[in-house]
Amino acid sequence: MNALPPLQKGALVAVAADRTRRSIAFQYNPETLRRTLEPNTVGGQPGSRSRAIRFAGAPTETITLDCRFSAVDAIDGGSDPNGIAPQLAALAVLLYPSVEAVTAAQTMLDAGSIEVIPALADELLFVFGDARVVPVQLMSATIVEELYDSDLVPVLATVTLTLRALTYSDVSAPNPAASDFLSYQTRLTTLADGAFSTGGPGGAA
């Protein structure tokens, strides 16, 4: 019997300005993933028959998923004294400017600098299979710690992530997220070609 191929894990990948990457792989792939797409169009309002519907840009896509993290099996063995705390911390720091950036900004303020530019956030990619690599903004992370060891180290948790796809309509052309989203849309279009057919109800064959 042929062995099954290894299961590919989903991940969040933070890409710095110099294109170095830090990846947070999901311990377990989520069982469900909710995607909400809202069109970005103008025209077609009620009573406005003279205006055709036109695209103003890419749709707004929101992705919601639950990630499970567990180190329950390691409690008795004592092989992991930090439990799942590192994974939870890694997800949390995606929402923080770096300590170095905060320290540098404070130094500039103390020196009397008039303007301090806010710290640049890393580009964030949601990777869920080869065909789904989407630049996203992490809108929220709800962390529910469900079990602890004797030292109050978390060993079981569910993290609900809410992500918004970051499109070429949201950033300027030089931003890497613009080209990364265009690549995602290109893969999506290629995939959709397998479902479309010419003609059909209401049209000529």
C-alpha positions in Angstrom: 0.0 0.0 0.0 1.3 3.4 -0.9 2.0 5.7 2.0 -0.2 8.8 2.2 1.6 12.1 1.4 2.4 14.2 4.5 -0.3 16.7 5.4 0.6 20.2 4.5 0.2 22.6 7.4 -1.3 26.0 7.1 0.7 29.0 8.4 1.1 32.7 8.9 4.3 34.0 7.4 5.6 37.5 8.4 7.8 39.0 5.6 10.1 41.8 6.6 11.1 44.7 4.4 14.3 42.9 3.5 12.1 39.8 2.5 13.3 37.7 5.4 10.5 35.4 6.6 9.3 34.2 10.0 6.7 31.4 9.8 4.1 30.3 12.4 2.8 26.9 11.3 -0.6 25.8 12.6 -0.1 22.8 14.9 -3.4 21.4 13.6 -5.1 22.7 10.4 -8.5 24.3 11.3 -11.5 22.1 10.7 -13.4 25.0 9.1 -12.6 28.3 7.5 -15.1 31.0 7.0 -14.6 33.4 4.0 -16.8 36.5 3.5 -16.5 38.4 0.2 -18.0 41.9 -0.2 -17.9 43.4 -3.8 -16.2 46.7 -4.3 -18.4 48.2 -7.0 -20.0 51.5 -8.0 -23.3 52.0 -9.8 -26.4 49.9 -9.8 -28.0 51.7 -6.9 -31.8 51.5 -6.8 -33.4 54.1 -9.1 -30.1 54.8 -10.9 -30.9 53.0 -14.2 -28.4 55.1 -16.2 -25.4 53.9 -14.3 -23.8 50.6 -15.1 -22.2 48.5 -12.4 -18.4 48.9 -12.5 -15.7 47.5 -10.3 -14.0 50.0 -8.1 -11.4 47.5 -7.1 -10.9 44.0 -5.5 -13.6 42.7 -3.1 -13.1 42.9 0.6 -12.4 39.4 1.8 -12.5 38.5 5.5 -11.2 35.1 6.6 -12.1 33.7 10.0 -10.6 30.4 11.4 -10.1 28.7 14.7 -6.6 27.3 15.5 -6.1 24.7 18.1 -2.8 24.4 20.1 -2.0 21.6 22.6 0.8 20.4 24.7 -1.3 18.1 26.9 0.7 15.0 25.9 3.8 16.7 27.2 2.5 17.4 30.7 3.4 14.0 32.2 6.6 13.6 30.3 7.8 17.1 31.2 9.5 17.5 27.9 8.2 21.0 27.2 8.3 23.3 30.2 6.8 26.2 28.1 3.7 24.4 26.9 2.1 26.3 24.1 3.2 29.7 25.4 5.7 30.3 22.6 3.1 29.7 19.9 0.6 32.0 21.6 3.3 34.7 22.1 4.3 34.4 18.4 0.7 35.1 17.3 0.4 38.0 19.7 3.6 39.8 18.7 2.3 40.0 15.1 0.1 42.8 16.4 3.0 44.7 18.1 5.6 47.0 16.7 9.0 45.6 17.5 10.7 46.5 20.8 13.6 47.9 18.7 11.2 50.2 16.8 9.5 51.4 20.0 12.9 52.1 21.7 14.2 53.9 18.6 11.1 56.1 18.4 11.3 57.0 22.1 15.0 57.9 21.6 14.0 60.2 18.8 11.3 61.8 20.9 13.7 62.4 23.8 16.1 64.0 21.4 13.5 66.5 20.3 12.6 65.1 16.9 9.5 66.8 15.5 8.2 63.8 13.5 8.5 60.2 14.3 7.3 57.9 11.5 5.2 55.0 12.8 6.9 51.6 12.7 6.5 49.6 9.5 4.5 46.4 9.9 5.8 43.2 8.3 3.8 41.9 5.3 1.7 39.0 6.5 0.8 36.0 4.3 -1.9 33.5 5.0 -0.7 30.2 3.5 -3.3 27.4 3.2 -2.1 25.1 0.5 -0.2 25.9 -2.7 -3.1 27.7 -4.4 -4.0 29.9 -1.4 -1.2 32.3 -0.5 -2.9 35.6 0.4 -1.4 38.8 1.8 -3.6 39.7 4.8 -4.0 42.1 7.7 -4.5 40.5 11.1 -7.7 42.2 12.4 -8.0 40.4 15.6 -6.8 37.3 17.6 -9.0 36.0 20.3 -7.1 33.6 22.5 -9.0 31.3 24.8 -6.6 29.4 27.2 -8.4 26.3 28.3 -5.9 24.2 30.3 -2.7 24.8 32.4 -0.1 22.7 34.0 0.9 22.9 37.6 3.0 26.1 37.0 0.1 27.8 35.2 1.8 27.4 31.8 -0.9 27.1 29.1 -1.1 23.7 27.5 -4.4 23.9 25.6 -5.9 26.9 23.7 -8.1 27.9 20.8 -7.2 31.0 18.9 -9.8 32.6 16.6 -8.1 34.6 13.9 -9.8 37.3 11.8 -7.9 38.2 8.7 -8.6 40.7 6.0 -7.1 40.1 2.5 -4.8 43.0 1.6 -5.3 43.7 -2.1 -3.9 46.0 -4.7 -6.8 48.3 -4.0 -5.5 48.8 -0.4 -1.8 49.5 -1.0 0.3 51.3 -3.5 1.9 49.5 -6.4 5.4 49.3 -4.9 4.1 47.5 -1.9 4.9 43.7 -2.2 1.3 42.9 -1.0 0.0 44.4 -4.3 1.9 41.9 -6.5 1.3 39.0 -4.0 -2.4 39.5 -4.2 -2.4 39.8 -7.9 -0.6 36.4 -8.0 -3.3 35.0 -5.7 -6.1 36.4 -8.0 -4.3 34.9 -11.0 -4.2 31.4 -9.4 -7.9 31.9 -8.4 -8.8 32.8 -12.0 -7.0 29.7 -13.4 -8.8 27.5 -10.9 -12.2 29.1 -11.8 -11.6 28.3 -15.5 -12.4 24.7 -14.7 -15.9 25.6 -13.5 -17.0 28.0 -16.2 -18.5 27.0 -19.5 -19.6 28.9 -22.6 -23.2 29.3 -23.4 -25.7 27.8 -21.0 -29.1 29.0 -19.8 -29.9 32.5 -21.1 -27.1 32.6 -23.6 -26.1 31.3 -27.0 -24.2 28.0 -27.1 
